[in-house]
């Protein structure tokens, strides 16, 4: 009986050892994994919540950016990430809100001053009452213009315009829509529906 239980114990130990060796050989080198996880540019050097950033010139506020979370990354490509979205409001010379950009995600590259906004991106001009909707938008903060190669929808009080891409001033005052798909005159539709009712 003792010999049989000893043999069973040795078999169990061998099975466990074989299993452990298989697990070890099937995994990546843990040192390389740790190095990848702890790379300088993959870990935020600083994180902050409920952030407000103001850009001004000669005492006049030009832009105010608000975000629930901000992560700052260092390294060769220092960047600021807004994983829970952001909203940037632009002001005119009288410091009145003139337009805004908002998105569910944003990342700003400090070296190039280029910010990418993704997921439910919206640009609104308060003066013209126009609104741009897209899924991806780039904001050149240095040269103060926005552009996208993604599908865009622009809604104004009297029409809706669709396009394949767009370039515009950051305040959305001037714009060029590429490969415009068509316009829909909202007022004309309302007139048609009224005529159908009569």
Biotite code that builds the C-alpha atoms (Angstrom):
import biotite.structure as struc

atoms = struc.array([
    struc.Atom([0.000, 0.000, 0.000], chain_id="A", res_id=1, res_name="UNK", atom_name="CA", element="C"),
    struc.Atom([2.832, 2.332, 0.880], chain_id="A", res_id=2, res_name="UNK", atom_name="CA", element="C"),
    struc.Atom([4.532, 1.639, -2.449], chain_id="A", res_id=3, res_name="UNK", atom_name="CA", element="C"),
    struc.Atom([1.273, 2.279, -4.355], chain_id="A", res_id=4, res_name="UNK", atom_name="CA", element="C"),
    struc.Atom([0.605, 5.622, -2.570], chain_id="A", res_id=5, res_name="UNK", atom_name="CA", element="C"),
    struc.Atom([4.242, 6.631, -3.153], chain_id="A", res_id=6, res_name="UNK", atom_name="CA", element="C"),
    struc.Atom([3.880, 5.886, -6.878], chain_id="A", res_id=7, res_name="UNK", atom_name="CA", element="C"),
    struc.Atom([0.614, 7.923, -7.018], chain_id="A", res_id=8, res_name="UNK", atom_name="CA", element="C"),
    struc.Atom([2.317, 10.858, -5.282], chain_id="A", res_id=9, res_name="UNK", atom_name="CA", element="C"),
    struc.Atom([5.229, 10.717, -7.739], chain_id="A", res_id=10, res_name="UNK", atom_name="CA", element="C"),
    struc.Atom([2.806, 10.620, -10.682], chain_id="A", res_id=11, res_name="UNK", atom_name="CA", element="C"),
    struc.Atom([0.908, 13.637, -9.277], chain_id="A", res_id=12, res_name="UNK", atom_name="CA", element="C"),
    struc.Atom([4.145, 15.546, -8.764], chain_id="A", res_id=13, res_name="UNK", atom_name="CA", element="C"),
    struc.Atom([5.281, 14.759, -12.311], chain_id="A", res_id=14, res_name="UNK", atom_name="CA", element="C"),
    struc.Atom([1.934, 15.877, -13.768], chain_id="A", res_id=15, res_name="UNK", atom_name="CA", element="C"),
    struc.Atom([2.056, 19.138, -11.803], chain_id="A", res_id=16, res_name="UNK", atom_name="CA", element="C"),
    struc.Atom([5.682, 19.721, -12.833], chain_id="A", res_id=17, res_name="UNK", atom_name="CA", element="C"),
    struc.Atom([4.892, 19.009, -16.493], chain_id="A", res_id=18, res_name="UNK", atom_name="CA", element="C"),
    struc.Atom([1.929, 21.368, -16.343], chain_id="A", res_id=19, res_name="UNK", atom_name="CA", element="C"),
    struc.Atom([4.057, 24.095, -14.771], chain_id="A", res_id=20, res_name="UNK", atom_name="CA", element="C"),
    struc.Atom([6.740, 23.676, -17.476], chain_id="A", res_id=21, res_name="UNK", atom_name="CA", element="C"),
    struc.Atom([4.075, 23.874, -20.213], chain_id="A", res_id=22, res_name="UNK", atom_name="CA", element="C"),
    struc.Atom([2.623, 27.044, -18.673], chain_id="A", res_id=23, res_name="UNK", atom_name="CA", element="C"),
    struc.Atom([6.087, 28.596, -18.401], chain_id="A", res_id=24, res_name="UNK", atom_name="CA", element="C"),
    struc.Atom([7.034, 27.735, -21.989], chain_id="A", res_id=25, res_name="UNK", atom_name="CA", element="C"),
    struc.Atom([3.695, 28.906, -23.422], chain_id="A", res_id=26, res_name="UNK", atom_name="CA", element="C"),
    struc.Atom([3.944, 32.365, -21.798], chain_id="A", res_id=27, res_name="UNK", atom_name="CA", element="C"),
    struc.Atom([5.976, 35.283, -23.117], chain_id="A", res_id=28, res_name="UNK", atom_name="CA", element="C"),
    struc.Atom([9.150, 36.256, -21.333], chain_id="A", res_id=29, res_name="UNK", atom_name="CA", element="C"),
    struc.Atom([7.816, 38.034, -18.227], chain_id="A", res_id=30, res_name="UNK", atom_name="CA", element="C"),
    struc.Atom([10.743, 40.493, -18.236], chain_id="A", res_id=31, res_name="UNK", atom_name="CA", element="C"),
    struc.Atom([9.920, 41.675, -21.781], chain_id="A", res_id=32, res_name="UNK", atom_name="CA", element="C"),
    struc.Atom([6.243, 42.001, -20.811], chain_id="A", res_id=33, res_name="UNK", atom_name="CA", element="C"),
    struc.Atom([7.136, 44.093, -17.760], chain_id="A", res_id=34, res_name="UNK", atom_name="CA", element="C"),
    struc.Atom([9.434, 46.304, -19.853], chain_id="A", res_id=35, res_name="UNK", atom_name="CA", element="C"),
    struc.Atom([6.656, 46.870, -22.408], chain_id="A", res_id=36, res_name="UNK", atom_name="CA", element="C"),
    struc.Atom([4.122, 47.727, -19.698], chain_id="A", res_id=37, res_name="UNK", atom_name="CA", element="C"),
    struc.Atom([6.478, 50.105, -17.897], chain_id="A", res_id=38, res_name="UNK", atom_name="CA", element="C"),
    struc.Atom([7.806, 51.970, -20.955], chain_id="A", res_id=39, res_name="UNK", atom_name="CA", element="C"),
    struc.Atom([7.944, 55.720, -20.309], chain_id="A", res_id=40, res_name="UNK", atom_name="CA", element="C"),
    struc.Atom([5.562, 56.571, -23.129], chain_id="A", res_id=41, res_name="UNK", atom_name="CA", element="C"),
    struc.Atom([2.919, 53.994, -22.127], chain_id="A", res_id=42, res_name="UNK", atom_name="CA", element="C"),
    struc.Atom([2.461, 55.168, -18.542], chain_id="A", res_id=43, res_name="UNK", atom_name="CA", element="C"),
    struc.Atom([1.067, 58.584, -17.725], chain_id="A", res_id=44, res_name="UNK", atom_name="CA", element="C"),
    struc.Atom([3.561, 60.827, -15.935], chain_id="A", res_id=45, res_name="UNK", atom_name="CA", element="C"),
    struc.Atom([0.661, 62.844, -14.563], chain_id="A", res_id=46, res_name="UNK", atom_name="CA", element="C"),
    struc.Atom([-3.103, 62.395, -14.380], chain_id="A", res_id=47, res_name="UNK", atom_name="CA", element="C"),
    struc.Atom([-5.678, 64.982, -13.373], chain_id="A", res_id=48, res_name="UNK", atom_name="CA", element="C"),
    struc.Atom([-9.441, 65.163, -13.048], chain_id="A", res_id=49, res_name="UNK", atom_name="CA", element="C"),
    struc.Atom([-11.861, 67.989, -13.880], chain_id="A", res_id=50, res_name="UNK", atom_name="CA", element="C"),
    struc.Atom([-9.349, 69.963, -15.926], chain_id="A", res_id=51, res_name="UNK", atom_name="CA", element="C"),
    struc.Atom([-9.756, 73.501, -17.308], chain_id="A", res_id=52, res_name="UNK", atom_name="CA", element="C"),
    struc.Atom([-7.132, 74.945, -19.673], chain_id="A", res_id=53, res_name="UNK", atom_name="CA", element="C"),
    struc.Atom([-7.348, 78.564, -20.914], chain_id="A", res_id=54, res_name="UNK", atom_name="CA", element="C"),
    struc.Atom([-5.464, 80.033, -23.903], chain_id="A", res_id=55, res_name="UNK", atom_name="CA", element="C"),
    struc.Atom([-5.268, 83.831, -23.898], chain_id="A", res_id=56, res_name="UNK", atom_name="CA", element="C"),
    struc.Atom([-3.503, 86.632, -25.732], chain_id="A", res_id=57, res_name="UNK", atom_name="CA", element="C"),
    struc.Atom([-2.917, 90.119, -24.287], chain_id="A", res_id=58, res_name="UNK", atom_name="CA", element="C"),
    struc.Atom([-5.277, 89.319, -21.427], chain_id="A", res_id=59, res_name="UNK", atom_name="CA", element="C"),
    struc.Atom([-8.110, 88.198, -23.716], chain_id="A", res_id=60, res_name="UNK", atom_name="CA", element="C"),
    struc.Atom([-9.357, 84.629, -23.477], chain_id="A", res_id=61, res_name="UNK", atom_name="CA", element="C"),
    struc.Atom([-9.253, 82.908, -26.866], chain_id="A", res_id=62, res_name="UNK", atom_name="CA", element="C"),
    struc.Atom([-10.085, 79.331, -25.924], chain_id="A", res_id=63, res_name="UNK", atom_name="CA", element="C"),
    struc.Atom([-11.129, 77.313, -22.891], chain_id="A", res_id=64, res_name="UNK", atom_name="CA", element="C"),
    struc.Atom([-10.799, 73.533, -22.806], chain_id="A", res_id=65, res_name="UNK", atom_name="CA", element="C"),
    struc.Atom([-12.623, 71.414, -20.224], chain_id="A", res_id=66, res_name="UNK", atom_name="CA", element="C"),
    struc.Atom([-12.143, 67.683, -19.655], chain_id="A", res_id=67, res_name="UNK", atom_name="CA", element="C"),
    struc.Atom([-13.174, 65.228, -16.931], chain_id="A", res_id=68, res_name="UNK", atom_name="CA", element="C"),
    struc.Atom([-9.821, 63.365, -17.115], chain_id="A", res_id=69, res_name="UNK", atom_name="CA", element="C"),
    struc.Atom([-6.412, 64.328, -18.514], chain_id="A", res_id=70, res_name="UNK", atom_name="CA", element="C"),
    struc.Atom([-3.336, 62.071, -18.785], chain_id="A", res_id=71, res_name="UNK", atom_name="CA", element="C"),
    struc.Atom([0.087, 63.515, -19.622], chain_id="A", res_id=72, res_name="UNK", atom_name="CA", element="C"),
    struc.Atom([2.677, 61.207, -21.230], chain_id="A", res_id=73, res_name="UNK", atom_name="CA", element="C"),
    struc.Atom([6.395, 61.969, -21.536], chain_id="A", res_id=74, res_name="UNK", atom_name="CA", element="C"),
    struc.Atom([9.019, 60.508, -23.854], chain_id="A", res_id=75, res_name="UNK", atom_name="CA", element="C"),
    struc.Atom([9.992, 61.110, -27.497], chain_id="A", res_id=76, res_name="UNK", atom_name="CA", element="C"),
    struc.Atom([6.379, 61.911, -28.386], chain_id="A", res_id=77, res_name="UNK", atom_name="CA", element="C"),
    struc.Atom([4.965, 63.747, -25.346], chain_id="A", res_id=78, res_name="UNK", atom_name="CA", element="C"),
    struc.Atom([1.200, 63.872, -25.466], chain_id="A", res_id=79, res_name="UNK", atom_name="CA", element="C"),
    struc.Atom([-1.899, 64.771, -23.520], chain_id="A", res_id=80, res_name="UNK", atom_name="CA", element="C"),
    struc.Atom([-4.809, 62.338, -23.632], chain_id="A", res_id=81, res_name="UNK", atom_name="CA", element="C"),
    struc.Atom([-8.453, 62.983, -22.783], chain_id="A", res_id=82, res_name="UNK", atom_name="CA", element="C"),
    struc.Atom([-9.789, 59.412, -22.445], chain_id="A", res_id=83, res_name="UNK", atom_name="CA", element="C"),
    struc.Atom([-13.246, 60.514, -21.294], chain_id="A", res_id=84, res_name="UNK", atom_name="CA", element="C"),
    struc.Atom([-13.650, 63.294, -23.835], chain_id="A", res_id=85, res_name="UNK", atom_name="CA", element="C"),
    struc.Atom([-13.241, 67.065, -23.889], chain_id="A", res_id=86, res_name="UNK", atom_name="CA", element="C"),
    struc.Atom([-14.946, 70.301, -24.903], chain_id="A", res_id=87, res_name="UNK", atom_name="CA", element="C"),
    struc.Atom([-13.067, 73.346, -26.258], chain_id="A", res_id=88, res_name="UNK", atom_name="CA", element="C"),
    struc.Atom([-14.929, 76.674, -26.469], chain_id="A", res_id=89, res_name="UNK", atom_name="CA", element="C"),
    struc.Atom([-13.528, 79.505, -28.634], chain_id="A", res_id=90, res_name="UNK", atom_name="CA", element="C"),
    struc.Atom([-14.107, 83.194, -27.923], chain_id="A", res_id=91, res_name="UNK", atom_name="CA", element="C"),
    struc.Atom([-14.298, 86.218, -30.232], chain_id="A", res_id=92, res_name="UNK", atom_name="CA", element="C"),
    struc.Atom([-12.496, 89.564, -29.740], chain_id="A", res_id=93, res_name="UNK", atom_name="CA", element="C"),
    struc.Atom([-15.201, 90.611, -27.243], chain_id="A", res_id=94, res_name="UNK", atom_name="CA", element="C"),
    struc.Atom([-14.550, 87.392, -25.305], chain_id="A", res_id=95, res_name="UNK", atom_name="CA", element="C"),
    struc.Atom([-17.988, 86.021, -26.207], chain_id="A", res_id=96, res_name="UNK", atom_name="CA", element="C"),
    struc.Atom([-18.289, 82.287, -27.027], chain_id="A", res_id=97, res_name="UNK", atom_name="CA", element="C"),
    struc.Atom([-18.239, 81.935, -30.814], chain_id="A", res_id=98, res_name="UNK", atom_name="CA", element="C"),
    struc.Atom([-17.771, 78.201, -31.402], chain_id="A", res_id=99, res_name="UNK", atom_name="CA", element="C"),
    struc.Atom([-16.894, 74.911, -29.759], chain_id="A", res_id=100, res_name="UNK", atom_name="CA", element="C"),
    struc.Atom([-15.401, 71.466, -30.453], chain_id="A", res_id=101, res_name="UNK", atom_name="CA", element="C"),
    struc.Atom([-16.324, 68.431, -28.384], chain_id="A", res_id=102, res_name="UNK", atom_name="CA", element="C"),
    struc.Atom([-15.617, 64.688, -28.638], chain_id="A", res_id=103, res_name="UNK", atom_name="CA", element="C"),
    struc.Atom([-15.709, 61.502, -26.573], chain_id="A", res_id=104, res_name="UNK", atom_name="CA", element="C"),
    struc.Atom([-11.933, 61.057, -26.911], chain_id="A", res_id=105, res_name="UNK", atom_name="CA", element="C"),
    struc.Atom([-8.987, 63.332, -27.633], chain_id="A", res_id=106, res_name="UNK", atom_name="CA", element="C"),
    struc.Atom([-5.197, 63.136, -27.808], chain_id="A", res_id=107, res_name="UNK", atom_name="CA", element="C"),
    struc.Atom([-2.889, 66.110, -28.309], chain_id="A", res_id=108, res_name="UNK", atom_name="CA", element="C"),
    struc.Atom([0.732, 65.702, -29.476], chain_id="A", res_id=109, res_name="UNK", atom_name="CA", element="C"),
    struc.Atom([2.836, 68.412, -27.860], chain_id="A", res_id=110, res_name="UNK", atom_name="CA", element="C"),
    struc.Atom([5.659, 68.468, -30.433], chain_id="A", res_id=111, res_name="UNK", atom_name="CA", element="C"),
    struc.Atom([3.392, 68.986, -33.442], chain_id="A", res_id=112, res_name="UNK", atom_name="CA", element="C"),
    struc.Atom([0.532, 70.781, -31.626], chain_id="A", res_id=113, res_name="UNK", atom_name="CA", element="C"),
    struc.Atom([-1.812, 68.432, -33.468], chain_id="A", res_id=114, res_name="UNK", atom_name="CA", element="C"),
    struc.Atom([-4.858, 67.136, -31.629], chain_id="A", res_id=115, res_name="UNK", atom_name="CA", element="C"),
    struc.Atom([-6.992, 64.229, -32.766], chain_id="A", res_id=116, res_name="UNK", atom_name="CA", element="C"),
    struc.Atom([-10.624, 64.053, -31.698], chain_id="A", res_id=117, res_name="UNK", atom_name="CA", element="C"),
    struc.Atom([-12.487, 60.784, -32.105], chain_id="A", res_id=118, res_name="UNK", atom_name="CA", element="C"),
    struc.Atom([-15.930, 59.299, -31.491], chain_id="A", res_id=119, res_name="UNK", atom_name="CA", element="C"),
    struc.Atom([-19.021, 61.496, -31.727], chain_id="A", res_id=120, res_name="UNK", atom_name="CA", element="C"),
    struc.Atom([-17.096, 64.643, -32.710], chain_id="A", res_id=121, res_name="UNK", atom_name="CA", element="C"),
    struc.Atom([-19.140, 67.833, -32.878], chain_id="A", res_id=122, res_name="UNK", atom_name="CA", element="C"),
    struc.Atom([-18.138, 71.344, -33.981], chain_id="A", res_id=123, res_name="UNK", atom_name="CA", element="C"),
    struc.Atom([-20.635, 74.163, -33.537], chain_id="A", res_id=124, res_name="UNK", atom_name="CA", element="C"),
    struc.Atom([-20.570, 77.815, -34.664], chain_id="A", res_id=125, res_name="UNK", atom_name="CA", element="C"),
    struc.Atom([-22.794, 79.864, -32.362], chain_id="A", res_id=126, res_name="UNK", atom_name="CA", element="C"),
    struc.Atom([-22.987, 82.823, -34.765], chain_id="A", res_id=127, res_name="UNK", atom_name="CA", element="C"),
    struc.Atom([-24.086, 80.933, -37.887], chain_id="A", res_id=128, res_name="UNK", atom_name="CA", element="C"),
    struc.Atom([-25.915, 78.218, -35.916], chain_id="A", res_id=129, res_name="UNK", atom_name="CA", element="C"),
    struc.Atom([-24.106, 75.559, -37.955], chain_id="A", res_id=130, res_name="UNK", atom_name="CA", element="C"),
    struc.Atom([-23.086, 72.187, -36.565], chain_id="A", res_id=131, res_name="UNK", atom_name="CA", element="C"),
    struc.Atom([-20.568, 69.656, -37.887], chain_id="A", res_id=132, res_name="UNK", atom_name="CA", element="C"),
    struc.Atom([-20.771, 65.978, -36.937], chain_id="A", res_id=133, res_name="UNK", atom_name="CA", element="C"),
    struc.Atom([-18.103, 63.386, -37.747], chain_id="A", res_id=134, res_name="UNK", atom_name="CA", element="C"),
    struc.Atom([-16.263, 60.451, -36.145], chain_id="A", res_id=135, res_name="UNK", atom_name="CA", element="C"),
    struc.Atom([-12.698, 61.716, -36.551], chain_id="A", res_id=136, res_name="UNK", atom_name="CA", element="C"),
    struc.Atom([-11.286, 65.236, -36.656], chain_id="A", res_id=137, res_name="UNK", atom_name="CA", element="C"),
    struc.Atom([-7.778, 66.716, -36.488], chain_id="A", res_id=138, res_name="UNK", atom_name="CA", element="C"),
    struc.Atom([-7.178, 70.106, -34.895], chain_id="A", res_id=139, res_name="UNK", atom_name="CA", element="C"),
    struc.Atom([-3.958, 71.932, -35.833], chain_id="A", res_id=140, res_name="UNK", atom_name="CA", element="C"),
    struc.Atom([-3.604, 74.171, -32.772], chain_id="A", res_id=141, res_name="UNK", atom_name="CA", element="C"),
    struc.Atom([-0.493, 75.926, -34.114], chain_id="A", res_id=142, res_name="UNK", atom_name="CA", element="C"),
    struc.Atom([-2.074, 77.023, -37.418], chain_id="A", res_id=143, res_name="UNK", atom_name="CA", element="C"),
    struc.Atom([-5.604, 77.128, -35.970], chain_id="A", res_id=144, res_name="UNK", atom_name="CA", element="C"),
    struc.Atom([-7.495, 75.000, -38.437], chain_id="A", res_id=145, res_name="UNK", atom_name="CA", element="C"),
    struc.Atom([-9.368, 71.674, -38.383], chain_id="A", res_id=146, res_name="UNK", atom_name="CA", element="C"),
    struc.Atom([-9.538, 68.910, -40.971], chain_id="A", res_id=147, res_name="UNK", atom_name="CA", element="C"),
    struc.Atom([-10.842, 65.398, -41.485], chain_id="A", res_id=148, res_name="UNK", atom_name="CA", element="C"),
    struc.Atom([-10.851, 62.707, -44.138], chain_id="A", res_id=149, res_name="UNK", atom_name="CA", element="C"),
    struc.Atom([-13.899, 61.085, -42.552], chain_id="A", res_id=150, res_name="UNK", atom_name="CA", element="C"),
    struc.Atom([-17.541, 61.468, -43.583], chain_id="A", res_id=151, res_name="UNK", atom_name="CA", element="C"),
    struc.Atom([-19.045, 64.769, -42.373], chain_id="A", res_id=152, res_name="UNK", atom_name="CA", element="C"),
    struc.Atom([-22.545, 66.094, -41.828], chain_id="A", res_id=153, res_name="UNK", atom_name="CA", element="C"),
    struc.Atom([-23.109, 69.844, -41.525], chain_id="A", res_id=154, res_name="UNK", atom_name="CA", element="C"),
    struc.Atom([-26.460, 71.053, -40.271], chain_id="A", res_id=155, res_name="UNK", atom_name="CA", element="C"),
    struc.Atom([-27.487, 74.704, -40.637], chain_id="A", res_id=156, res_name="UNK", atom_name="CA", element="C"),
    struc.Atom([-30.869, 76.398, -40.009], chain_id="A", res_id=157, res_name="UNK", atom_name="CA", element="C"),
    struc.Atom([-31.946, 75.910, -43.648], chain_id="A", res_id=158, res_name="UNK", atom_name="CA", element="C"),
    struc.Atom([-30.040, 72.866, -44.974], chain_id="A", res_id=159, res_name="UNK", atom_name="CA", element="C"),
    struc.Atom([-28.012, 69.734, -44.325], chain_id="A", res_id=160, res_name="UNK", atom_name="CA", element="C"),
    struc.Atom([-24.756, 69.115, -46.251], chain_id="A", res_id=161, res_name="UNK", atom_name="CA", element="C"),
    struc.Atom([-22.830, 65.828, -46.486], chain_id="A", res_id=162, res_name="UNK", atom_name="CA", element="C"),
    struc.Atom([-19.233, 65.390, -47.574], chain_id="A", res_id=163, res_name="UNK", atom_name="CA", element="C"),
    struc.Atom([-16.340, 62.922, -47.634], chain_id="A", res_id=164, res_name="UNK", atom_name="CA", element="C"),
    struc.Atom([-13.839, 65.281, -45.976], chain_id="A", res_id=165, res_name="UNK", atom_name="CA", element="C"),
    struc.Atom([-13.406, 68.842, -44.774], chain_id="A", res_id=166, res_name="UNK", atom_name="CA", element="C"),
    struc.Atom([-10.915, 71.601, -43.918], chain_id="A", res_id=167, res_name="UNK", atom_name="CA", element="C"),
    struc.Atom([-11.948, 74.669, -41.913], chain_id="A", res_id=168, res_name="UNK", atom_name="CA", element="C"),
    struc.Atom([-10.769, 77.366, -39.529], chain_id="A", res_id=169, res_name="UNK", atom_name="CA", element="C"),
    struc.Atom([-10.802, 76.206, -35.911], chain_id="A", res_id=170, res_name="UNK", atom_name="CA", element="C"),
    struc.Atom([-13.752, 78.480, -35.205], chain_id="A", res_id=171, res_name="UNK", atom_name="CA", element="C"),
    struc.Atom([-15.589, 76.972, -38.193], chain_id="A", res_id=172, res_name="UNK", atom_name="CA", element="C"),
    struc.Atom([-16.076, 80.439, -39.776], chain_id="A", res_id=173, res_name="UNK", atom_name="CA", element="C"),
    struc.Atom([-14.571, 79.394, -43.132], chain_id="A", res_id=174, res_name="UNK", atom_name="CA", element="C"),
    struc.Atom([-14.594, 75.875, -44.544], chain_id="A", res_id=175, res_name="UNK", atom_name="CA", element="C"),
    struc.Atom([-14.105, 73.727, -47.631], chain_id="A", res_id=176, res_name="UNK", atom_name="CA", element="C"),
    struc.Atom([-16.162, 70.553, -47.995], chain_id="A", res_id=177, res_name="UNK", atom_name="CA", element="C"),
    struc.Atom([-14.637, 67.955, -50.296], chain_id="A", res_id=178, res_name="UNK", atom_name="CA", element="C"),
    struc.Atom([-16.743, 65.631, -52.458], chain_id="A", res_id=179, res_name="UNK", atom_name="CA", element="C"),
    struc.Atom([-19.996, 67.207, -51.352], chain_id="A", res_id=180, res_name="UNK", atom_name="CA", element="C"),
    struc.Atom([-22.787, 64.665, -51.625], chain_id="A", res_id=181, res_name="UNK", atom_name="CA", element="C"),
    struc.Atom([-25.764, 67.024, -51.725], chain_id="A", res_id=182, res_name="UNK", atom_name="CA", element="C"),
    struc.Atom([-27.900, 69.466, -49.808], chain_id="A", res_id=183, res_name="UNK", atom_name="CA", element="C"),
    struc.Atom([-31.337, 69.118, -48.324], chain_id="A", res_id=184, res_name="UNK", atom_name="CA", element="C"),
    struc.Atom([-33.371, 72.311, -48.072], chain_id="A", res_id=185, res_name="UNK", atom_name="CA", element="C"),
    struc.Atom([-35.234, 72.021, -44.786], chain_id="A", res_id=186, res_name="UNK", atom_name="CA", element="C"),
    struc.Atom([-37.565, 74.985, -45.406], chain_id="A", res_id=187, res_name="UNK", atom_name="CA", element="C"),
    struc.Atom([-38.674, 73.566, -48.747], chain_id="A", res_id=188, res_name="UNK", atom_name="CA", element="C"),
    struc.Atom([-39.540, 70.264, -47.096], chain_id="A", res_id=189, res_name="UNK", atom_name="CA", element="C"),
    struc.Atom([-41.623, 72.066, -44.486], chain_id="A", res_id=190, res_name="UNK", atom_name="CA", element="C"),
    struc.Atom([-43.467, 73.944, -47.265], chain_id="A", res_id=191, res_name="UNK", atom_name="CA", element="C"),
    struc.Atom([-44.179, 70.665, -49.083], chain_id="A", res_id=192, res_name="UNK", atom_name="CA", element="C"),
    struc.Atom([-45.569, 69.068, -45.941], chain_id="A", res_id=193, res_name="UNK", atom_name="CA", element="C"),
    struc.Atom([-47.800, 72.090, -45.329], chain_id="A", res_id=194, res_name="UNK", atom_name="CA", element="C"),
    struc.Atom([-49.087, 71.909, -48.907], chain_id="A", res_id=195, res_name="UNK", atom_name="CA", element="C"),
    struc.Atom([-49.876, 68.215, -48.455], chain_id="A", res_id=196, res_name="UNK", atom_name="CA", element="C"),
    struc.Atom([-51.893, 68.990, -45.344], chain_id="A", res_id=197, res_name="UNK", atom_name="CA", element="C"),
    struc.Atom([-54.052, 71.576, -47.271], chain_id="A", res_id=198, res_name="UNK", atom_name="CA", element="C"),
])
